[in-house]
Amino acid sequence: MPSDSRDSAPNGASADWPGRRLGLPESGSLSIARPGRRIVALLIDQTPAYLLAFAFFRSPEGFIDGLAITVIFAALQILFIPTIGGSIGHRLLGMRVIAIGGGWVGVWRPIVRTLLLLLVIPALIWDADQRGMHDKIAGTALVRF
């Protein structure tokens, strides 16, 4: 079978990029968000969860309930993804969550995506398009806007 000229670069390297199989561009708007941005966004998203847990779920000894941080983090993800297109960290860093088939992500996708994100392992297993299993199972992608 003849090779498509888009499948290889002149020096023989692959001209493939994350998101190509999904019909997304290599760079710019709607391109797959890269790992650095994702990690920083996750750290940003942990901050309000920590602060709210500190304010409302602190023990008399000053300890913060880890479960409260996790539940607040999940609630913020599930609330903001369908309403503003992503978490606070996503939006601050120029990213949004999209449904692969197009249209609104709905309510079920953010719930599934967040529950799998909380398990950690699905978020650490990526496909060739740099989508974690939490995004792949939910039918979403984290893209730049």
Salt bridges, closest charged atoms under 4 A:
ASP4 OD2 - ARG6 NH2 2.73
ASP7 OD1 - ARG20 NH1 3.07
ASP16 OD1 - ARG20 NH1 3.65
ASP16 OD2 - ARG21 NH1 2.40
ASP127 OD2 - ARG131 NE 3.83
ASP127 OD2 - LYS136 NZ 3.35
ASP129 OD1 - ARG21 NH2 3.20
ASP135 OD1 - ARG113 NE 2.53
ASP135 OD2 - HIS134 NE2 3.81
